[in-house]
Structure formats: C-alpha cells, structure tokens
Amino acid sequence: MMDRLSSFLLRRLRHLQRREIRRLAVRNGLLVMTTAIIDGLIAGRYVPAFDPSHLAGEVERDRQWIRDRLAAFLVDPPKDASGRPDLLSAAPAWPGQLRRRLPVGNGADDGALAYAVRVVAEAGEVLGIKTMATVLLLAAAMEESGVELRELVTFLRQPAPVFSVQVAVEGFERALPHLVEETAFVPFGPYVGMAADFSFVDELWRYVEGQAKRVFLQIPVSQTYRPSRSAMRAQLLWALAHGSPVLAVAETHQGVPDQVDLTSDVRLTGGGISVTLLADLLEAVYGSEAVLRHDGLIAVIDAGALTLDDLAIAIRPGRPILSSIEALAGLAAHNREERHSEKDKDNAASSRRLITEHPSGRAAPSSQDRSAEGETSSSSGKRRSKAQPTGAEVIQPKPADAGTPGEGSPPLLVETLTGYGGAKEWALGLKSDLVDYLNGDLAWSHMSTKLLLSGPPGTGKTTFARAMCNSLRIPLVVTSVSTWLQGEYLSAVLDRMASTFAEARARAPCILFVDEIDGIGQRVSGSREYADYWNACVNKLLELLDGAVKSEGVIVVGATNRPNEIDEAIRRSGRLETHIEIPRPDIPALAGILAHHLGADLNVIVEAEAQKGARP
C-alpha cells in the first residue's frame, strides 16, 4: 500500500486539479457558485446549471456522458494577445434539453446536486502520468533525505529559499520545474521560472497570462545548458539579494553546481524509479485491489531502467492494467539492453526510441550491413527493419504519395483491392473501428481484430496483409509457423512464438501476420509420438491468442491453404474466430489486379489504342 506522504501529495494534486476544473466550469456557465456565511466565514457552494436527472448514478458512465455532451464547458476559452478571454469567440452552446432551473432550497435533491458537481470535476480531470510520477519521486526523495513536509513549507514561506534536488531519473530535470510552474501544487505561488542561462528579470512577481506569478531562479544542471561559473554566480547573488526562490534540479551524476549546493536550505536526493514507485503509480491509476492482483508481475519489472517518458507511454487512462504492466516490462528490457549495447560499442550517440521500437531490433548494424540493407530497401521499395532474432520481418506503411503518375504503381491499399470480397469489407470496417479506438471512443474488446484467411496458394493472402498495413497506417509484423519451428528445442520454439507476440505488442497498434498457421498442427492423444511437442505448440498459440487484454493493440491475421488442419480451439471465440476464404480471382478481379500493377503504363496503352482507332 502507498505510504502516507505519497498518498497525501497525490490527493493534493488531484484536489487542486478538480478545484480548478470547477472554477473553469463556473466561468463557462456549466456550474453556478453560491455563497453563504457560516459561523462568520464565507463558504462557497457549487450547483450544476444542467439537469442532474440525466445522470444514471454510475460514475464511469456519467463521466463519459459529461465529456460527450458538455466538453466545451471544460475547456479554457480562447484568449487575446494580452491574455484576456477573447470576447469575440463563440461561447459554448447549451443543449436546450439539459438546462435546468436552479434550486431554491435544500433537501433530498442536494445529494444529486453534489454528485453532479463531483462528476463534472472528475470528467475534466486529466491524469498526467509524468506529473504523478514526479510527485511520487519527490516524496521518495523527501523520505530518503529525511526532510519533512512542514520543513519544506516553512522554507517556501521565507524569502530567497534555495532548493537542491537530485533524482537519478531521465526526464526529471524538466518534469519538476513543470510541476512547479504548471500546477498549483507548490504553495505560495503560482510560480514562473527564469532560467539562469538567460537574462534574469528585476522583478519578484510577473504578470503571466493575466495572472501574477512569483519569480524563481531555475538553475540548469545539464552540461548543454549550464552557464559559466561567473554568470551563474551573478544570477544567484541577484536572486538571493532580491528574495527570489532558487531551484536546481539534477538527474545525472553531474550533480548540482557547487555555488547552489553550498547555499542550499533544503537538499533532496533520491534514487531512480523503483518497483515500489511503480506499484504506487499503478495504484493511483487503477486502485489498490488491481495492483494486489498483479503484484507478482510488477515485482519482476526492471524498474531502474525506466524513464518518466516510459511511464507516460505505458500507463494510459482507460488502458487495462495488464497491458500497462507488460509495456513497462518490455520498455525496461529494451532500455537495459540498449544501454549495454551502447556501453559495449562505446558510442552512445543513438537516441532513445519509444514503445514502437522493440529491444531485439535495436542493435546498430555494421557499415557493411547498413549498405546491404540500404540497397535491399531501395530495390524492393519497402521500408523494413533489420531481421529480428524472432525471424519476423517488420514492414512500415508506405507514404500515401509513394507512387506518382508516370513513376510506377501507387501504394497497395485495401480500398483498391479487387477479388477479396468479405476480407476487404472486414478490413475497411476495422479501419473505421481503429480510428474510434485511438480516439478513446471504442474498447479494443469490442472490435473484430483476429482473422483467419484461407485460400489456394497464390490468391494474395500476404498481399492483403500489406494492403492493410498501408490503409490502416500501422506497422506490419510478418512471420510464419515454419519460422517459429526453426528453434532447435521446444523451449526455443515457444520462446520465438512468445517473443513475436511481444514484439508486436511493443509496436502496437500494428498487424501481426502469421503465414502457414496450419503448420502448428492439432492437439493429439498423449499416446501419439511427439504428442508433448505439438500439444505444447498448440497450447502456447492458444495462450497468446486468448483474450483482448493480452493482445490489445495487435491485429492478428493468420493465413493458411488448409483451414481444416487447424485445431478447432484456435478458431473459437476470442481467437481466430473470423474465417474468410479468398477464392481464385475471376475475370473482373484479374482486370483490377492488372490495372493496379500496370499503373500509369495502362494510360499509355489506352491512349495508344485510342489513337490507332482514330486513324482513317
């Protein structure tokens, strides 16, 4: 369970955000604020300006109802050059059926009004994973350094406090100043930072976006931006003489500059991202019960190899917790392997890649390999990654303008395919669903994302997968059962299967195309020779295909010439349940195929024939 300090700081972060959302809703007319004097104190009360009877009492459903119908009231209005609201901009339009008459009394209706106000605040809340992680890292540094919260607050209240914070996490040096400036998390603000590598202003307070903010001196620690010693000393002396706070944040071994370290009132030092911090962050997003159910999976993550960006990539609101945990584990392994590779090669010039990169494809090729790969890529016209240890080939979607008139055929698209019947309709429906999924309007489990394609050899099953790659604008991971079976032992075969699916998940959203899927065979009686081997392969594939959580973001397409030789369990609901047969092309389909491959040449032929026919 989360410790008291971390829990308190996260609650404060959420409370401040929801308070700001309520105030914004009042300014936009979604809520109305009334005041009353209680025991000599002025108390404010929020009530909705819409009819709360539209709410069903289910928090998740009601939050989405607010977002769907009243999102315009949860957004800051446009501002003019001076930072004031633009009076010429259109105000949010009220749906007539939602307006309500404001209550004049209290009673049984008060509970519904309070619930409506709560749902409005939660509907506008945005879970900033990096911001939450920064708060947890700050709490961990306070615990490790033995600094109490009241001590920090005391120094913040004083003029010219100096804070030195060193936390060994990539991205922390920018994240902490962002937390100070962009939220009301730090008391006695709001704040605006002035970097010491620029000319410091002679002001204690500045108007920023129509709001007076307390100026603080931000000391850059990164060697790239660090000013000279004399310049830093001059800026530091000015800030201390005028009572401005000073903040130096370090995320590397370079540490805080001596001038700041020697004058610090508060020194906070923290380690990197730990398993405990991951568990706390997941608890803040998914709840303690979900974390307890998966604590074993969280405990084995190489948390120290993760960065703040990794956390934001892997953990996203609305995403299942298992998907987040798997992404964290994959990113940690990716980072660790990348750092070892860079250390061995002694050239740490390669930039970090995001979740769309997989650890297995990260090693830098030799100059000879690069040359050969470049020639292959240019000759084939495909953008491919270097061969993976899994044996899979990764094909990126072609640009929409890859084929220009007179220079070859246009990119292969599902929309232009002929002779594919139900497979084409399925892919176009999936394209529409994918847009809704990426916008957060459709759950992955509600989509048809697993397909078994069958048909005689040469009917274009692989071509169909490549057309999907271009139409859906997502990568295509191509493999086959024969590639998996190249492993010397059963364990190597199962590892190849699992690694291929892991690679696809790391590139999600993407398409995983498994050719010759009938080669996995069917489960047989234990008395048959090699039954353990083939049964283990089938069971592993069933495990990898099973459920929407494990394969979220991965569209699985299996291809076969012999659908009757596939185990029935592979074709059940939740696995390759959609089966579409591609027949041999008829005359119209053949005409369409020829038209695509001839491209611009077809126009030349038609024009030539037309000219011949026009001769007397």
N, C-alpha and C positions, 0 to 999 in steps of 0.2 A: 504494500500500500504506500501511497505517496506520503512523504513527511509533511509536517505541519507548515513549515516555511514555504515549500514549493506549492502546496495546496493553497495557502493564503495568497501568494503572489499571483497565481493563475486566476484565482477568484477575483482578485482586484482588477486584473487585466480585462476579464470578461465583464465585470460590473461597469468599468469605465466605458467600455465599448458600447454596451447596451444603453447606458445613460446618454451617450452622445447620439445614438440612434433614436431614442425617444425625443430628444431635443430637436433633432432634424425632422422627425415626423410632425412635431408641433409646428415648426416653421413652414412645412409644406402643407399643413392642414389635415393630416391623417389622424393626429391626436389633438386633443384640446386640454390645456392645462388650467386648472382652477386652483385657487389658494384659499387657505383658511388659517386662522390664528388659533393655535392650541397651546395653552399654558404660556402665553406671551410670545410664542415662537410662530413664525410664518412657515406653514407646511404646504407643499405643492401636491396636487393630485392630478394624475393623467386619466383621461377617459377617451374612448375611441369616438371618432367622428363618423364611423361606419356602423352599420347594424351588426352587432356581435352574434345575432341568431344564425348568421351564415356559417359560423364555426361549428365543427362537429364535436369538439371536445377531445379529439385525438391530436396530440401536439405535432407530430411529424406531418400529418395530413394538413393541419391548419396552417403550419408554417409555409407549406408549399402553396396553399390557397392564397395566402397573403402575397407571396412572391409572384404568382401568376397574374393576379388582378391589380395589385397595388404597388408594384415595384417602383413606379415613377415617384412615389411619395417617400421612398427610402434612399433617394439619390440627391446629392447636393445640386442645386440649380446652377446654371452657367453664371460666370462672373465676368465683369468688365475688366479693363486694364488696371483699375485701381483696387481690384479685389472685392468690390461690392457686387451683390446679386444683380444680374442683368435684367432690368425691368421689362425689356422688350421681348424676352424669351417667353415662350408659352408655358403657362402653369399646368401642372398635372391635371388631366381631365377626370372628373368624378363620374364613375359609373352610377347612373341615376338610381338603380335598384339597391345600391349599397348605402346610400345616405340614410342617416338616422336622426331622430330628434333627440337632443341632449336631455339626459335625465335631470329631474329637479330634486329628487330625493334619494334616499338610500334604502337598502333592504335586500331582498333576495337577488336583485339584479346586480348588486355590487360585485358579487363573485364573478359573474360573466364579464363585467367590465374590466376587472383586474386581470382576468385570464386573457382577454383580448389585447390589453396593453402589453402583457408579458410575451404573447405570441408575436406581436409587432416587433418588439426588441430582438427576439431570437431570430425572426425571419430576416432581419437586416444584418445580423451578425455574420462576420466573415472570419472563419478560423484561420488565422495566419500561423501556419505551422512553424515557420522560421522565427516569428516573434515569440511564440510559446516556447520553443526550444531555447531561445536566447534567455528568456526569463528563468527557465529551469537551470541553464548553465550558470547564470548569475547567482541563483540560490545555492547551487552546489559549491561555487567559489566562496560564497559567504560562509558556508558551513566549514569548508576546508581551511579557510583563513581565520576562523574564529571571530568573525565580525558579526555583531548583532544588528538586526534591522533598525532598532531605535538609535543605534550609534550612527548608522548611515544617515538617517533622517536628521539627526542633530547637526551633522556636518553640512548637509544640504541647506539647512536654515541659515547657516553662518555665511558671511561674505568671504569670497575667494577660497572656497574649499578646493583641494587638489585630490583627484582620484586616479589611482593607477590600477588597471585591470588587465590581467594576463591570463588568457584561457586558450589552450592549445587546440583550437578547432578552426578549420578552414572556413572563412566567411564571417567569423565573429567580429573582426575588426570593423566591418561595416555594419553588422547587424546591431550592435549595441548602440552606436550613435543614432541609428534609425529608430530604435525603440525609444530613445530619449526625445527625439525631435517629432516623431510622427504620432505618438500616443501621449496620453496624459498620465502614463504610468509613473513617472518620476514626479514627486510632489514639488510644490513651489515653482512650477513652470507656468505656462508652456515655455519650451526652450528652442533656440535656434543656434546651431553650431557654426563657428567661424574657424576654418582650418588655418593652422599656423603657417602653412606654406603660401598663404595669400596675405594681402594687406589687412590687418585687423582694424575693425571699426572702433571709433572712440565713443562707444555707446554701451550702456548697461542693458538697455531694452531697445528692441527694434519692432517696428510695425511690419508684420509679415502676413500677407493675405488678410488684411483688415484686423489683425489681432496683435496685441503687444506681447512680445516674447522675450524671455530672459536670455541674454547672450552668454554662451560659454565657449571657451577656447578648446578646440579639438586638436590634439597632438597626433599627427600621422606617424605611425611607427614603421610602416612598410618602407624598405630601403628606397623604393622607387619614388616615393612622395616626401620622404623625410627632408626637412630644410636643413641648412647648415647650422652648426652649433651656435654661432653668433646670432643668426636670425631667430633661432628657437629661444635663445636666452632673452632677446629683446622682447619677443612676443609674450613670454612667460612673465617677465617683470612687469609689463604693461597690465596684463590680466590681473596679477596679484595686487598691483597698486590700485586698480580701479574696482576691485571686489568681484570680478567675474569668476565663475567656476572654471576649473580646468579638468579635462578628461583625456587620459591617454589609454588607448586600448591596443593590446598586442595579441597576436595569435600565433606568433612564431618564436623561435629561440632567440631572435634578435633582442627581444625584450623592450622594456620602456626606457626612454632616454634617461641618462643619469640626472640631468637637471630636474626632471619631473620626479624621478624615484626618490631623490634626496629630500624633496619638499612635500612628499605625499602625506596627506592626512589619513587616507584610507588606502591600503594595498590589498587587492583581492587577487588570489592566484588559484586557478582551477585546472584540473586535468581535462582530458578530451571527453568525447561522448562515451558514456558508459552504458552497460546493459540496464542499470537502474534508471538512468535518464530516459532510455528508450521506453521502458515499461511505464514510467510516469507520463511520457508524452502520449503513448497509446492509450493509457487510462484516461487522460484528459479528453481524447477524441472519441473513444469507443466505450468507456466505462470500465470499472474495476472487474466486473464479472467476466467480460470478454477477455481481458488480459490474463486473469487467473486460468481461464480455459486453455490458453495458449502459452503459458509461462515457460514451458519446456522448449518451445520453438524460439522464443525470444532470448532465452539464456544462452543459446549457442551462436548467436549473431556476433560477428567480429565488430563490435560497436566502435572500437577505437579507430577503425579505418574509414568511418563515415564522416561526411561534412554536413554543414547546415543545408546546403542545396540538396544533398541526397535525401535528407529528411523531408523536405518540401516536395521532392519528386515522388517519393514512395508513399507518403501518407497524405491522402487527399480526402476531404469530406465526401461522404457517400460511398467511398470505396470499401469493400469488405476488408476486415482486419487481416484475414489470411493473405490476401493479395499484398497488403502493405508489408507484412512480415516477410513474405517471400521476396519482395522487391528490395527490402533492406538487406536481407542476407545476400542477395545477388550483387547489389552495389558494393557491399563491404568486401566481398571476394574479388570483385572487379578492381577496386581501388588498391587492395593489398597486392594483387598480382601486378598491377600497373607500376606501383612504387618499387617492387622488387625488380621488375624489368628495367625500369629507368636507372636504378642503382647499379645493376649489373652492366648496363651499356654505358653508364657514366655520361649520359646526355639527357638531362631532364628537361628537354625542350618541348616534348609532346604535351598538348593541352588536355585537361580533363574532359572526358566525354560524359553525356547524360545517360539516362536509363535506356536509350535506344541503342547503346553500344553494349556488347557482350564481352566478358573477360577473355573468352577464348580467341577472339579475333583481334586482339589489341596489340600483339607483339609487332614491332616495326619490321618490315621486310628489308632484306639487303638491297643494295643498289641494283644487283642483277635481277632479283625477284621483282623489284619495282618496275624495271624496264620491261621485263617479260609480261608482267601483269598489265602494264600500260598498253603494250601492243595488242594483247588479247582483248582488252576492254575496247580499244578504239576500233579493232577489226570487227568485233561482234556487235558493237553499238549498244551494249548493255553496261550498266553501272553495277559492278559486282564487287563483293568483298573478297578478300583472300580466303582460300579454303580453310574451313574451320576444323578443329580436331574431331568434331562430331560428323564430319563429312558433308555437312549441309552447305548449300550454296545460297547466298543472300543476294537478291536482286532488288534494286531500288526502282521505284516507279519512274518511267520516262517523263520528261517535261512535256506538257501538252503541245508545245510548238516544236517538238523534236523533228517531225517530218514536215518540211516546207515544200511548196509546189516546185516540181522540177528537180528535186533532190532526193527522191525516194518515197517510200510509203509512209503514211502517218503512223503515230503510235497505235498499237493494238489496244482497242477499248472494247469492253463488253457491249457498249451501245451499238458498235458497228459489226459485231459478230453475226454470222448467219448460220443457221442449221443447228443451233444449240437448244432451241425450244425452252423447256422448263428450267434448264440450268441458267439461261440468260435472265428469265423472269426472277429466279431466286436471287441472282447476283444484284440485279437492279433494286429489288426490294431491300436487300441487305445494305446497299449503298445509302438508301434513304434512312434506314434504321441507324446506321453508323453515325450519320450527322446528328440525329437526335441523341444518341448515346454520348457523343463527345460534348454536346451542349448540356448534358445532365438531365435531359427530358425522358430518357428511356433506360431502364435497367438492362444490363447485359443478359441476365437470365431470361428476359422477355424476348430476346432476339433469336432467330434461327441462324446459328453460327457454325454448324457442323454438317458437312455434306459428303456423301459417298457418290462419286462419279464412276459410272461403268460404261463400257462400250468396247467394240472391237479395236485392235491396235490401229493407230493412225487416225483416230477420229478427233484428235485435238484436245485431249484432256489437259495436257501440260500447257498448251496454248491458251486454254480457257483460264487457267490459274494466272498466267502472265497478263492476260487482259484484265482480270480482276485487280491485279496489282496496280495497273495504270489507272483504271477507273476509280478505285477506292482511294488512290493516292497514299498507299501504305506499303511497307516492305513485304517482300515475298521470300519466305524461307523454304527452300526446296530440298527434300531428302527422299529416301526410299527405304523400304524394308531391307533390300539387299545391302544397302549402305550400313544399316544397323547390324546386320548379321556378319559384317566383316570383323567384328570383335573376336579375339581368339578364344575367350572363355565366356560362359554365360554371364558372369558379373560384368564383363566388358560390354556385352551386348545390351544389358539392361541399363548400364551407365550411359551408353550412347543414346538410347531412347529417352532417358530422363533428361540428359543434357540438351538434346534437341528441343524438347518442350520448354526447358528452362531458358534456352537461347531465344525462343520465340516469345516467351513471356517478358524477357528483358527488352524486347523490341516492340512490345505492344503499344498501340494496336498494329497487328500485322496478320499475314496469311501464312499458315503452315501447310505446305503441300506435301503429302506423303504418297509417293508413287509405289505401285506394286504392293498395295496394302494386303492383298490376298496372300502374300508370302509369309505373313505372320502365322498363317495356318489356323487350325481349330483345336480346341482342347480335346484331348483324347483320354481314354481309360489309363489309369496308372499302371496297368499291366503291360501297356504297349512300350516298345523300345524307344528310348529318349523322351518318354512322356513328360518327365520332370522339366526337361529343357523347353519344349514347345509350350507346355502349360504355363510355365513361368513367363514366357514372352507374351502370350495372350493376356495373362493376368496383369502384367505390367502395362500393356497398352490400355486395358480397361481402366486401370487406376489413373493413367494420365489423361484419358478422355473424360473421366467421370466428373460431372458437376460443373456449374458455371463459375464457382469461386476459384477453383484451381486453374481454370483456363480463361479467366476474364481477360479480354483484350486480344485473344488469339482466335482467329477464324481457321478452323481445321477442315481441310479438303483432302479426302483420301481418294485415290484413283486405282481402278482395277479393271482387268479384262475378264476376270472370273468372279463375279459377285457371289456366286453360290458356294464358293470355297472359303468365305469369310465366316468366322464364328458369329453365331446369331447374337450373342451378347454385345458384340461390337456395334450392331445395328439397332440396339434398343434405345429407348427414350433417354435423352441426356448425352448420348454418344453420337455416332454417325447415323442419326435417326432419319435424316432426309436422304432418300436414294433417288437419283435421277440418271436415267440411261441416255447416252448420246448415240444416236444411230449414225449409220454411214450417211454422208451428205447426198441429198437429191440434186436434181439439175439446178433449181434456184439457189440452193446453198452453195453449190460449186461455182456458180456465176458470181456470187457475192465474195467468195474466197479469192477467186482470180482477180476481181476488181480491186480488192484490198491490196494484194501483192503487186499488181501492176502499177497502182498508184497513178502518178502523173503520166506514166507511159501510156495508159489507157486513153487519155485525152488525145495524145498524139495519133494513136491508131485510129480513133473515131474520126478525127479531123481529116486524116489522110483518106479514109474510106469515103467520107462525105465529099472530098474534092474529086475523087475518082468518079463518084456517081453524078457529079455536076457537069462533067465533060460532055460535050455534044457527041 
